[in-house]
């Protein structure tokens, strides 16, 4: 037998008739699969229904609670606004309460409270839903904690600004319309935000001050302001006469409009603030409406100057004022002409150098 015949006998190639054909599922197989699926559904449908009802109940309760809390916060903000409007109806309250300030403060507080309430309610509901699906929340909470710490370190300035703004608004340290000294800038508050406060300076510029950068605040618009005017007169002036003239100016100012509304106390002559060899300073003071002290000071200076001129009382211009002295001679500081200025004078000719020797032959 040849080698090819032996190989053929050892490994016979299958004929096309002997290849395996794919099995077509029969109707009985389909019926068995459907029965198995129906049985699995029948065994687990109660669990699915319980999970679905639990999730639906959590979502409904969270939504209802969120609506109720937000409505309660809105009513609280509206009550704060109404309280501000009631105060504005009074005499002194209308001067101390600014409607726009009240409105912005109420809106900011309401926005913060609503956001915090929504975050807490919906976040708790989401965790409860995940727990209903039997998801292990420990890794999720640990990851959220690590992420929170990382964000806190990276955005600590932003968090500081936000928290400082919240406490500034809650404590009502300042509001729209107030004139404040924030250390880094001074001006009138035109907008109070949770992160940045906008100020308009005396020259019209707008300052954006981060709430976290404010270390101290001086509110110049709360309560009342003080107008102080220092008048410097000569040391030989009659103090009783000066005081009488200042008293007349104060009385007229207190009775005339609109100064009688801006002045919250009578203008007082406090007395001598300082006494020097040739001058003395008399201080005049009065309580004014907040933010109107500079206006009252300018008016008092104007009236005092006119009254002193009418009564021949001189206001000197400094702490060391000098008496009138005769005018100095303009030529006193000029040196006498020198005899050496003229080239033909005997002195100039005597001082001229001798001519050199004649070297020509």
Secondary structure, 3 states (H helix, E strand, C coil): CCHHHHHHHHCCCCCHHHCCCCCCCCHHHHHHHHHHHHHHHHHHHHHHHHHHHHHHHHHHHHHHHHHHHHHHHHHHHHHHHHHHHHHHHCHHHHHHCCHHHHHHHHHHHHHHHHHHHHHHHHHHHHHHHHHHCCCCHHHHHHHHHHHHHHHHHHCHHHHHHHHHHHHHHHCCCCCCCCEEECCCCEEEEEEECCCEEEEECCCCCEEEEEHHHCCCCEECCCCCEEEEEEEEEECCCCHHHHHHHHHHHHHHHHHCCCHHHHECCCCEEEEEEEECCCEEEEEEEEEECCCCHHHHHHHHHHHHHHHHHHCCCCECCCCCCCCCCCCCCHHHHCCCCCHHHCCCCHHHHHHCCCCCCCCCC
